[in-house]
Amino acid sequence: MPKRLLLALAAAALAIVACSSGSSSPSPTVSPGSPLPNPSIKKATIFVSVDGTPAANVPVEASTPKNTASPRPGTPFATEYTGKKGLTHFHNLKPSKTYCWVAIINPSFKSSACATWEVWQSSNIDLGT
């Protein structure tokens, strides 16, 4: 008898859930990110680390890729050095552009990343190890 009682309770619970699923309460909505670049954000922040530790005095080169469909670093137009916290900034960037950054950690090790405006306008670019 206990199994029949459990089955009856389970069926009743499913019926209640099915009846309440048509309630008039609003469904949660998700707000998508901006479909356009923010023209007031012209700065990218680059973070460089070595084995998870912020790396100071590391040169970071900025460039625009020749092909945005398959971006690779191009000819550098600016070089900035990281500070004590491993951060550096590139200013006066064009809000709609894709940029690439290369951290020259030592002569035999470089770390690079390219990012569209959706990324560099909203988060740090992490380079290194």
N, C-alpha and C positions, 0 to 999 in steps of 0.2 A: 504494500500500500504506500509506503513512503516514496517509491520511485514514481508512482502515478501522481502523487501529490506534487512532487518536484516538476514533473512534466507539465502538469496543469498550471503551476505557477509560472513556469518558463513561457508557456503559450500566452498566458495573460499578460506577462511583461512585454512580449513581442507585440501583442495587440495594442497595448497602451503606447508603445513607441511608434508604431505605425500610424496611429490616430493623431499623435501630437506632431508628426513630421510636417504636417500641412499648416503649421501655426503661422501667424502673421508677423512674427518677430523678424526684424531685418537680419539678413546674412552679413557676416563681417566682410568688409571690402578691403582690398589691398591697393594702396596707392602706388602706381608705377613711378619709377624714377623719371626725371625730366627728359623729354625726348630731344631737347636742344641743349647745347653747351651754355653755361652761364658766362655771359660776356664780362662780368666783373672779376672772375677768377682767372688770373693770368700767372699764377705761381704754382710750381710743382715742388714737392718736398721729397727728397731722396734720402733713404736711410741705408747706410752701409755697415755691415757687421762681418766679423771673422769669428767663426765658431760660436756664433750667437752673441758675441761681445761687440758693442759699438766700436767702430774703427775711426780714429781721428786722423786728420791730415791726408786723407785719401783723395786723389784727384778724380773728379767725375766729369766726363765729357757729355755734352748734350748735342743731339743732331736730329734731323728729320729723315725718315726713311725715304729711299727713292721709290719704293713700291709699297703702298699702304696695305695692299692685299696680302702681302707676305713681308711684313716689316723686318728690316735688319738695320742696325746702326749705319748711318751715312757719314758724311764729312762733318766733323764737329764744328759747331759755330760758337761754343762757349765751354769753358772749363771752370768749375768751382771746386773748392776743397771742403771736405767734411770737417765739422767742429768736434769738440770733445765728446759730444753725445752721438757722433756718427751721422749727423744730419747736415745736409746742405740744401740750398734752395735755388731754383732757377726762376727768374722773374721775366716779365714782359713777354710771356708766351702767348701765342694766338689761341684763343679758346676753342676753336674748332679743329685744331691740328693734332696729328699723331706725332709723338716725340719718342726718341730713343735715348737711353742713358747708359754709359759705360763707366764702371768703377775700375780703376787701374790699381788693384790691391798690391801687386808687386809686378815686376817686369814679365814674369811668366804666367800670371794669373789675372784675368779680367772677368768681370761679371757684368752682364748687360741685360737690359729689358726694354721693350718698346711698349707704349701704352697710348690708347686713344684718350680723348678728352674725358670720356665717362669714368676712366680710372684715375688719371692724374689730377682731375679737378676734385675728386672726392676722397682720395686716400694717398698714403705714402707709397712711393715706389721703393721696394726692398731689393737691395743688391748685396752680394757677398755670399757668405756661407753660414 
